[in-house]
């Protein structure tokens, strides 16, 4: 029965209505335990069935959270017969993820795309995932990814998460939310009347309502567990115990009142998360429990038996399990282990067996270690970490225990779990050999850096690199490069700064006879930061060429290493002003991350590519890359959004994204986020013509080793300083930019340097520099800087009184900036044109103007001859969604075929 949830019902029904019209919808329903999430979801199921939707359920179970893709399998199991219609790579990824066959760790993106396609073909469909905070990590990531890419599939996805106090639902942050509050007094009294048939005087009723605090389950359950005398004397108001805890306590009291066999049967059911009734009865028989023991538990309203075992509420399961004695829990897990088929489900058997033990057991620990290997092979890092952690606890020999704890810590860190440091403490108790000790030191340093992004990270990484030098020279060199990259990113110019780290890295072991690209990159950066930019450029170019050749050589065995370092290589290509190399390396990084399903590295790869697309003036493609990265919910996507918003001249959006970055950076440092935000603000304010504000922001950005390394800050600072009438503030940036441009010798660098020299020059010298800048920048892909050069040259000509020449430059600037969507800079060019006495012409309308950024991206890909399935794989959308977008594209462009689309000249 739903009482007092009219607005919430309407919101859910609206999702279904939109899906009936050919759209899709996603909603996360949050609230404390018992607040009414399950009842609301049941209402939606019934409504969906009534309007012709299929309904598919899944639920997270706390005890099931260690099994990779378990929750996803619940949701997809009825549709797996259709998997044969999927492209072979998607079939293979799904099969490995679900343990149907062996293979390499599955590509998470392919798994997500396969799930999206399966759900799309089953539509119209309502997918309900209850207790999503308990989903295993792999399932949560994939389902959140799918939720962010549903389009026109007629699929509605609803996730219910327990809140507050549960952090395991972070994968779903950023999705549309419906937060349930407690019922109002009137609705609470109405619901209470359905639970207590006996008359209640006003005082007792008000006390019950006050104790329940609007929680519907509390209103239904607390009276059931209260002694009858309390109805006469009135309820006692609650202590500090939360309402969900009081409800759970009520369930515990009800369970404890049952006969011993019924209580034990409940414990077994609570320990067996799959709800397999046949398995439960086999375990009960193992314990000597007859089927009649179920009757009291069912009569008490705690659970029901059918083909599946269902608890009345998830709180019943947790209440029963927590209330059970350690001995009873071990008996339950032991019985489940005994009746679980080792051939069919070896991992769950190993897990139950491990929970049934006291003390140590090498056989059980080794079995868990094998389970960890299988979990890792399926891409379940969190599951592998959980198996290894328990294996370490069961290991009798200290040296082996330390090794397993170290492996568990590595897996926890890779999975992004916070317990890695705790496991490192276990591993440190040893004994560990020298190599393992050095690996421990390295992992500790990486955790420290990624956790806080502070100055301690580079120093700790240096210490680890030194320790590894005599033991593993190759890993030592990589760790020195890690330390250098960390110093660049943190921007700390103290003892842990770039120069100090580069000096220390000169002690790195010699590279092998055939140095790897990563070896060349380390040597090039060390030379750059210790001997100067000009000395380092040749080595950096050799390193970048090596990374580029590596792709052509197709050394697949090294793709993982390349994927790790292409993030730094791409930024290094920016540092030598090589726009072609940045595009090539960024495209390769994105491709490798996609192929590997690397959720952790794809956003960083997309960020570098997105920044270069922005600088190239291709804002629509940059926006689509940012949208794809947004499906992974990681910080780099915010960096891309920030830079794109600033170049578009959208002040409110830039401020909003910056505020989000600041919130998400709390607790792990924020220097990089702050410096990047200052760069974005400098671009924004230069576009708006607020040069003093741009100067403040650009000065701050120029303090960052990261932004000076990638050459993003220099030109913004120089323009802001000159336009503010304070050219002396540009001296250091101009000197550095000019010397770097000369050393690099590329059109991008030489063009920026010439423009910057023009800004500080006068007379014929200034004009010569402006013309040189335009000529150079025409020969590279950085269209935004070419357009801005036409703009500042036009502004200079106007101030020189040369209106005709100014108009020509400003018209060009206005056209280019308008076409790419740099709204603030285009408006600045328009103001300057009006000042010359010419009204800026409106941009000529193009048929493609009616397309959204995503539609334009799809149109471009289809125009190359790609199929809907191929485009969907590229953009992580289902073929059905691509087809829906194509219908919209055809309508807007007044065409009827893909052939006509290929004939159009799309921007």
N, C-alpha and C positions, 0 to 999 in steps of 0.2 A: 504494500500500500504506500503510495506517495502522498505525503502531506506537506504542504508549504513549499513545493518545488516548482511552481508554475513557470517562473522565468527560466529556470534551468531546463525544464522539459521543452520549452519553446526553442531554446538555443540548440538543443540536440535535434529536435524535429526539423529545424531550419537546415541543418546539415543534410539530412536525408532529402529534403525538398530540392536542395541545390543539386544533389547527386542524381535525383530523378531527371533533372534537366540536362544531364550530361556532364556535370562537373564532378569534382571530388572534394572531400573535406577531411580535416584532421582536427582533433580536439584532445587536450589533456585535461582530465578531471582530477583535481587535487583536493585533498581534505584529510582530516585526522581519521583514524580508524573508527568505524561505526557512524560516520557522519552522513552516510546515505549514498555513497558512490555506487555500491552494488545494486541497490534498489533502483537508482536512476538508470544504470546500465540495463537492468532487466526491462524497465519501461521502454528503453530505446530498442531492445531486441524485439519486443512485442510489436512496437510501431513499425519497425523495419519489415517484419514478416507480413504485416497487414498491407503494406504498400508494395509487396512483391520483391523485396530484397532477400538474398541469401544472408545467413548469419554464420560467422565462424568465430569461435572463442579460443582464447589462450589465457593462461594465468601464470604469473610468476609465483614460484614457491621458494621460500628461503633455503630449504635444504637442497633444492635443485639448481641453485645459483652457481654451482661449481661445474656444471656440465655444459660444455660449449654447444650452442645452437639448440639447446633443449626447448626453450620457449618458442623459437622460430619453427621448430619441427611441429609443435602442437598446432600452430596456426596453419601451416602449409600442408600437413599430412593428407587432408582430403583431396588436395589438388595435385599431388605428386604424379598421378597417372598422366597428367597433361605435360609433364616435364619433357617427354619425348619430342614435343613440338618446339622446344626451345633450341636455340643455336647450340652446337656441341660444347663450346667453352662454358656456357651457362649451365648446361646439364652436368658437366664434369664438376664444376665448382659446387653446385648444389649437392651432388652425390657424395662428394668428399665431406662437405660440411655436415651432412646428416649421417655419415658413417656407412653409406650404402656400398661404397667401394673405396679402395685405397687410392692415394695420389698425392701430389704436392699440396702444401697448404693452400686452401682455396683463396682466390681473389675476392676480398670482401665486397668490392664493387660489382663483380660479376654475380656474386650471391645476391646482393641487393637488387640488381637489375633482373635476375631470374625471378625473385620473389615478386617484384613489381609486375612483371609480365604475367605470372601465374594469377595474381590477384585481379589484374585487369581483365583477363580472359574469363574470370569467374563472375564478373560484375553483371548486374548491380549487386554490391556486396557490402555488408557491414562487418568490419573486423573489430572485435572487442578484446582488449588485453587488460585484464584486471590485475591488480597488485603488480604493476609493471616495475615497481622499485626492486622487486626480487628476481627480475629476469637475469639470466646469465649475461655477462658483458657482451659476448659476441652477438647474441640475439638483440639486445638493446641497441647496439650500434647499428645493426643492419635495419631493424625496424624503424629507428629514428631517421636513418638515411632515406628509407623508402617513403616515410611520411613527408619528408621535405621535397620529394620529387613526384608525388602523385599529381596528376594533372587532370586529364579528361577521361579517367578510367571508370567513372561511376563507382568509385570505391570510397567508403567512409571509414576512417580509422579513429578509434577512440581508445585512449590509454587512461587507466585509473591509477593514480599514485597516492600512496599514503604520505601524509604531510601533517605537521612538521616533524623534524627530527630524523628524517630518512634522507640520505644523500645519494642513494644509489640510482636515483632517477635523473641524474644530470644529463644523460644522453638526450633527454627530451626537452631540455631547456630551450626556450626560444620559440617553441611551437605554441599555437593559440591555446589559451588556458581558460578553464572554468573552475574557480576556486569555491568550494562549498563551505558555507558558514553554518553555524548552528541554527536551529529553527527558532522563530520568534515565540514569545510566551503563548500566544493564542494557538498557533499550530502545534506547539509542544503539548499543550493541554488536550488538544484533539487527538493526537497520537497516543498519549498516555491513556486516554479513555478506552482505546482498543486493547490495551494490555491488561488493564485492571478493571475487571467487570464489577467488582464490589464498589459501593459508593465510597467516595473519599470526601472528607471535609476539606474546606478550602486551605487550612493550614498545612495539612499533610500533602495535599496536591501541590501546593506552592513549594514545599520543601523538596519534593521529588523533582519538580521541574528545575529548581535551582541547582540540585545536585547533578542532574543530567547535563546542564549547561547547553541545552539545545541539541544534544547529540541523540539522533533518533534511536540508535541501537541501545544506548543507555536507557532511554525512556521505555523501551520494550523489555530489556533484560534486568535492570536493577530491581524492579518490583518483584520479578520472579525469584530472585535470590534472597529477598529480604524476609526475615521472620515475620510471621503474621502480627506479632505484638507491635512491630514498628508502625503498622498502619494505624494502630490506635494511638500510639504515643508520638508519632511523627518521626520522620527520617532525621538522622543526624547529618549535618552538613559535612561535606568531604574534607579530608585533610589535604595535604599537599599532593597526594596521589592523583595523577591525571585521570581523566574520564576513561580513555582507552584502557589504562591499567586497571581501573576499577571494574570495567566490563570483563577484562581478561580474568581478574580475580574471581568474578562471579562464575565464569565458565569453569574455572579450576575447582571451585567449591562444588559445582554440580557434578563434575567428573569424579571428584573424590568421594562422592556419596554413592557411587556405583559399586557393584560387587567386584571382587579382585580380578576375575577373568575379563570382565567388561572393561575395567580400567586398563589392563594390559593390552587388550585388543585396540583400544584407542591410541595407546603409545605406539604400537606397531603401525597403525594407520598414519599417525603423525610423522613417523620416521620414513614412510614410503611415499615419496612425493608424486609418483606418476598416477596414483589413483587406480592402479590395476587391481581389480577385485580378486581375480584368480590368484595373483601373486600373494595378496594379503591372506587369503584363506590357506595357502600352502604354508606361509610363515606361521599362521595361527596353529595349524596342525603340528608344525615343528615344536611349538611351545605347549602342545597339549590343550589348546583352547578350542572348545566346541563352538559350532556356529550359533548355538543358542545364546552365546554371550553377547551377540550384537543387539538383541532385543532391548535390554535396559538402556543402552547407549542411544538407540533410535528413539525410544520412548522419552528420553530426557531431552530430545531435540538437539543433540550435539552433532550427529552425522546421519547419513542415510546410505544404504547399500543398494547397488544395482549392478550393472555391468562395470560401473566405476564407483569408487568410494568418494563421497563428497561431504566435506565438513560444512556445517550450517553457515559458518563465517570463518574467514582466515584467522581471526583471533582465537577461535576454538583450537585450531591446530597448534598455534604457538603456545596457548595456555596449557594444553595437555602435555606438550613436549617439555616445556620449562618446569612444570610441576612434577614430572616423573623423577624418580630417584636415579642417580647415575647407574645403579645396577640394572634397573628396568630398561633404561635406554640402551645399555650394552646388550641386554638380552634381546631386545627388539631388533637391533642392527645385526646381531649374530644370527638370528632366525632368518632375516631377510637375505643375508649373505649366503646362508646355507641353501636357500631355495631359488636364488638367482642364477640363471644359466651362464656359466663362465664363457661359453662360446658365443652366445647371443649378446650378452651385455657384460663384458669383463670389467669395464670401468666402474659401473655401479656396484658390482659385486665387490671389487677391491675397496671401494669407498665404504660400503657397509661393514666389511670385514675390519677395516681400520678403526671404525668408530666403536666396534665391539671389544676392542683390546684395551688392556691396562698394561702400562709399562712399555717394553720394547719388543719388537719382533722383526727380524731382518727379512724373513720371507714376505711378510705383509708390506714392509717398506719397499722391497724390490718390486713387488706387484704394483704398488702405487707409482713407482718411478716409471714403469712401463706404461701405465695409464697416462702419465704426464707426457710421455713421448707421443702417444697416440693423439692426445688433446692438442699438443703443439702442431702436429701434422695436419690437424683439421683447422688450424688457425685459432684455437682456443687458448690464448696465452693466460687468461685469468684462471681457467680451469687447470692448466698445467701448473701454474703457480700454487694453487690450492693443493693439488696432489703432492707436489714436491714438499710443501710446508709440512703436511701431515707425515710424509715419508721421513723427513728429517726428525720429527718428534718420535717416531717409532724406531729409529736406527740405534742399535746398541753401541757400535764402535764410534768413539769420538771423532776420529779423522773422517770417516765416511759421513757422519752426521754433519760435520762442518761443510764438507763438499756439497751435500744435498741442500743445506741451508743457503749456501752461496748461489747454487743454481736456482733455488726458489726465489732468492732476492732478485736475481737477474730477470726472472720471469715476471715477478711482481712489478719491477720497474718498467719493463717493456709494456706491461698491461696497464700502466698508469695507476697502480694500486699503492696506497700509502704505507703498507706494512713492510716495504723493502728494507727500511732502516732497522726495524726490529729483527728481521732475519739476518741482517749483516752482523748484528750483535751476537747472535747465536753462532754464526760462522766464525767470527773473530775469536771465539773461545777456543777454536781449533781442536787439535793442531792442524795447520795448513802448511803445505810446502811453499816454497818461495814464489812460484808462479801463481798459485791460488791466492797467496797473500797480496801480490801485486794486483791481481784482478779485483780483489776485494777493495783495495785502495782506490782503484780506478772507478768502480761502481759507486763507491761512497762519494767521490768527487763529482761524478755526473749527477747523482741525486741532489747533492748540495747546490750545484749550479742551476739545474732545471727547477729546483724547488724555490730558490730565492733570487736567482739571477744577480747575486751580489758579487763583490770583489773577491770573496773567498773561493769562488768556483775556479777561476783561472789558476790561482795558487795551488789548490788541491790537485788540479789536473796536471800541473807541472810536476808536483811531487810524485804522482802516479807514473808519469812519463819517465822520470828519472829511475824509479824503481824497476820499470819494465825494460829499460835499456839493455841490461846484460842478459835478460831472460827471453824477451820476444822483441827484437829490434823493429820489426814491421809494426807491431802494435804500439810500441813506444813512439815511433814517428807519427802515427795517427793520433796518439794522445797529445803530443806536442801541438799538432794542428788543431785538435779540439780546444786546447788551452788558448791558442792564438785566436781562434774564432770566438771563443767565449769572451776574451778581452775586447775584441772588436765590438761585439754585441752589447756588452755591459757598458762600454764607454768610460770605464774607470781609468783616469789618467794618473793614478797613484802607483804604489808598488806593484799592484796587479794589472797595470795598464799595458797597452799594446807594445810599447817600446821595451818595457821590462820583460815581458813574456817572450818577445822576439829575441832579445839578448840571450835569455835562458835557453831558447830553442836552438841556438847555435850549437849546443852540446848534444843535439840529437844524434843517434847512431847514423853511420853512413848508410845511404840507400843501397839496395841491391844493385848488381851490375846492370840490370835492365830496370831502371826506376819506373815505378808505376805513376800514373797521372797524379795520384795523391802525393807521392814523394816530390814530384816536380812543383806541385802547388805549395807544399811546405817550404821548399827551398826558395821559391820565388817570393813568397810573402815575407820570409825572414830577411831576405836581401832588401826588400822594399822598406821594411820598417827599421832596419839597422843601418843601411847604407844610402837610403834615399830612393825616391820614386823613380828617377831616371835610371838608376842602377838596377832596379828591380823589374822594370817593364820587360826586358828581353826574356827573363826567366818566367814571368807570368804568362807571356805569350806562348812560350814552349809548353807550359802546363795546360793552357786552354786548348792549344792545338792537339795535345795528347788526349784530353777528354773528348774532343771532337772526333779524332781518329778512332778512338775506342769504340764509338758507335758504329763507324763504318767497318771496323774489324769484327764487330758483333761478338765480342767476348762475353757471352752470356753469363759465364761463371762469375764475372766481376760486376754484373749489373747491380747487385746489392750494395757493393762498395761504392760504385758510381752514384747510385741513388742517394747515398748518404752524403756525398761530397758535392754533388751538383748544385746544391743550395749555395754553398760558398763559392763554387766556381762561377755560377751565374752572376753573383754580386761582384766577383773579381773582374769578370768581363766588363761590367759597368765601370769599374775603377780604371780600366785602360781605354774607356770610351769606344768599345767595340760593339756597336749595336747589332751587327749581323751575328756575332758570336753569342750575345745575350739571347737573341731570339732562338738560335739553334740549340743552345744548352738548355734553355727553359723548356722548349718543346720536347727535348729528349727526357728531361727530368719528369715532366708531366706524363709522357708516354710510359716510362719505366714504373712510375708510381701507380698508374692505372693498371698496368699489366700485373703488378705484384699485389694489387689491392691494398696498398700501403696507406691506410687511413691517417697514419701519423705524419707521413711526409707529403702527401698530395697537396694539402693546403699551402705549405711553404713553396712547393713547386709552382702552384697556380699563382701565388703572390708575385714571384719574380716575373712570370709571364704576364700577369695582369698589369704590373707596373710598366713593363715595356710596351704593352698594348696601349696604355694610357699615354705614355710619352710619344708613341707613334700616332696618336690621334684617333685610334680605333676604340672609342669609348664603349660602343655597343658590345664588341667582343669581350672587352675587359669586364663589363657588367655581367655577361653570361658566365665567364670564368669565376667571378666572385660568387655568383649564385650557386654554381656547382660546389665551390669550396664551402659555402654556407651550410650545405647538407651535412658536413662533418663536424660543425660546431667547434671550431678551434680558433685560437686567437689570431693566427695569420689572416684569416678571412676579414677580420676587422681592420687590419692594416690596409688591405686592398680596398675595402669600402671607403676608408678614410681618404686615401689618396685620390680615388676616383671622384668622391664628393667634392674635394677641394678643387680639383682641376675643372670640374663642372661648374664651380662657383656657387655651390649650394651651402650657404652659411649655416642654416639650421641643421641640415643633415650632417655636416662636418662636426658641429658641436655635439650633436647627439651621439654619433659614433665615437667621438673622443671620450665622452662621458662614460660610455659602455666599456671602452678600453681601460679607463682608469679604474672602474669598479672591478674588472676581471684581473687587473694587475695587482690588486691589493694582496699583500702577504707574500709576494714573490718578487719584490722589487718592481720598479717601473721606469727605469731610466730609458730603456729602448723605446717604450711606448711614449714617453714624454718627448723624446727627441723627434720621433717620427711625427707626433702630433704637431710639434712646432714647425717642422718642414711643411706639413699640410697647411697649417695656418699661414705660413709665409706665402705659399702659392695662392691661397684663397685671398689674402689681403692684397697681394700684388695685383691679382685680377680685379679686385674691387676698387683699386686705386687708393687704398688706405696704407700708404707707404710707411708711416711711423710704426703702425702695428705690425706690418710685415717685417720691418727692421728688427723689432724686438724678438719676434718669433724666429727669424732667420739667424740672428746672432746666437740664440740658444741652440738651434739645430746644428750650427757650425761647430759647437763644442763636442759633438758626437763623433767618435771615431768611426762608427758605422756609416753615418751619412757623409762624412768627408771621404771615407774609403770608397764609397759608391758614387761620389761626385754629385750627389743630389743637392747639397746645400749651397754650394759656391755661388751659382748664378742667381739664386733667389736673394742671397745676402747682398750681392753687388748691385742688383737692380734696386732693391729697397733702399740701400744706403744712398745711392746716387739720386734717386727720385725724392728722397727725404732731405736732400741738401746736405748730407753728411758723408761725402765720398771717402773721408779718411777712415771710416769704419769698414770700408771695402778693401783696404790695402792688402791685408794678409790673405784674404780669400782670392783677390785678383792675382797676386803674385803666385800663389799655389796653383790656381787654375791655369795660368799662362804657362808655367813651367811643366805642368802635367800634360797640357795639350801639346806642347812642343815635343815632349818625350814620347807621347803616344802616336802623334802624327796622323790621327784619324780625322775625317771630316766633322764628326760629332764634337770632339774635343776642340779642334781648331776653330770651328764655327762658334762655339760658346765663348771661347777665349776672345775671339775677334769682336763679338758683340759686346762683351764685358769691357774690353778696351775702348770701344766706341762710346760707351756710357760715361767714361771718365775723361774722354777727349773732347776737343773743340775743333771747329773749323774743318778744313779739308781732311785732316787726319781722322776725325770722327767719321766723316762720310766714307773714307776709304775702308775703315774698319767695318762699317755697316755693310758695304757692298761685299767685302770679303766674307763676312759672316753668312750672308745669304747664299753666296756661291758655294761655300763649304757645306752648309746645312742642306742644300738641295741634293747633295750626294750621299745622304744617309737617311735612315728611316724615322728620325726623330722629328716628326712633322709639327708637333706642338711648339718646339723651340724655333723652327723655321717661321711658323705663323707669328710667334711673339717677336721675332726679329723684324719682320715686316712692320709689326705694330710699333716697336720702339723707334725704328728708323722713321716711320711716318710721323710719330710724335716730334722727333728731333727736327725734321724738315718743316713741320708747321711752326715750331718755335723760331726757326731760321727765316720765317716769312716766305717759304717756298711752297705755296699752297697747292700748285698743280702736282708737283712731285709727291707731296704729302698725301694728296687724295689717292694717287695711284697705289702707294704702299698701304694706306689704311683700308682701301677697298679690298685689296688682296688679303690683308690680315683679317678683316671682318668676314669675308667669304669663307676663308679656311677655318677660322675659329667657330663660326656659326655651324658649318657643316659637321665639324667633329663634336660639337656640343659643349664647347668651353664657354659657357654662358656669360660669366663675369668678364673674361677677357674680350669676348665679342662685344659686350656692352661698352667696355672701355674704348674699343676701336670705334664703335658707333658714336660715342660722345666726341671723340677726336675728329671724326668726319664732320659732324655737325658744326664743330668749331671752325672748320675750314670753309663753311658755307654750303656744304653738300649734304643733302639728306641721305642717310644710308639706305640703300635699296634692301627691300625685304628679300630674304633668301628665296631663291626659286624653289617652288614646291616640287618635290620628287614623289613618284608613286610610292617609293619605299618609306616615305615619312610616316605613313599611316601604320607601319609595322612596329610592334614592340621590339625591345632589344632581343628578346628570345626568339621572336618570329623572324627577325632579320638574320639571326645566326642560323636558324633552321633553313631559311630560304637559301642562304649562301651554300650550306652543305648540300642541300638537295640539288642546287644548280650545278654542282660538280658531278652529279650522277649517282650520289649515294642513295641507297634504299632507306625506307623508314626505319627498318631494323638497324641498319648501320648508323643512321643519325641518332637513333635512340641510345645505342651503345656509346656513342661519342659524348652525348649530353646527359647520360644516365636518366633517360626518360623511356617510358614504354612506347612501343610502336603505335599503340592506339592513341597516345597523347600526340605523337608526331603527326599522325593522320589528322587529328582534330585541329592542330595548329595549321597544317597545310590547307585545310578547308577555309580557315580564317584568312590565311595569306592569299589564296586564290581569289576570295571574295574582295579583299581590300585592293588587290592589284588588278582586278577585273580580267583575270585569266582563268583558264580551265584545265591546264595540264602542266606537268613537270617540264615538258619540252619548251613551253612558252616561258617558264621560269628561267630556264637556261639561256634563253635569248635576251632576257633583260640585263641591263647593266646595273648590278646592285653595288652600293657603296662598300 
